Amino acid sequence: MSYQVIKTNHGNYGLLVGKNPDLHIEQITAKLMYEEFSFTSNVSKEEAFLT
């Protein structure tokens, strides 16, 4: 899995990209270290994900 920040004129966006080839991962959770923000994404049926 990798994380990338995309800067736009509407602010910054975080992009998580990863693989789940054997469908062992049910969900991913991302939490920012310096701000009060987190999100969880269900990837249980995705062999590759972009969120």
VENBELHU-V923349 format. One record per residue. RES is the residue in one small letter. D_LAST is the distance of its C-alpha to the last C-alpha in whole Angstrom. Layout:
# VENBELHU-V923349
RES_D_LAST ; RES_D_LAST
This chain:
# VENBELHU-V923349
m_11 ; s_11 ; y_10 ; q_11 ; v_12 ; i_12 ; k_16 ; t_17 ; n_20 ; h_18 ; g_17 ; n_14 ; y_10 ; g_8 ; l_6 ; l_5 ; v_7 ; g_9 ; k_12 ; n_13 ; p_16 ; d_19 ; l_16 ; h_17 ; i_14 ; e_14 ; q_11 ; i_10 ; t_11 ; a_10 ; k_14 ; l_15 ; m_18 ; y_20 ; e_19 ; e_19 ; f_15 ; s_13 ; f_10 ; t_10 ; s_8 ; n_10 ; v_9 ; s_13 ; k_14 ; e_11 ; e_13 ; a_10 ; f_6 ; l_4 ; t_0
